[in-house]
Amino acid sequence: MDLNARVSKAVRHFWKVRTRQHKKQGASTGKKDAGNRSAVTGGKHLDGFIKLLTELLAEAGLPDSAIHVKSTTLPGYFRPTKNWDLLVVVDELLLASIELKAHVGPSLGNNFQ
């Protein structure tokens, strides 16, 4: 599958999960987050992009043992620890720590600096 198709697949996953979470939240408790927040507080909406990055790193020659999507906690600077979406560690050397963020709608201006 070419890169454009793979990115499109990740984008479809993003919107599918956001929509499902928005509909699902509050069904059991009757409480919903304000606005579109309910679509993202359940997490998992960026998993398609994490999967894509993992595949691209493996295709670039990194062994599976170097790519971590679980147990991704590192010591923090402003707090004791920080959880990341993806870490790349080779020979006990941290090569990359990646955190994905989604900005959709009016909050973009509030978060872009």
Secondary structure, DSSP 8 states (H G I E B T S, - for coil): --HHHHHHHHHHHHHHHHHHHHHHTTTTTS---STTGGGTTT--TTHHHHHHHHHHHHHTT--GGGEESSS-EEE-SSSSEEE-SEEEEETTEEEEEE------GGGHHHH--
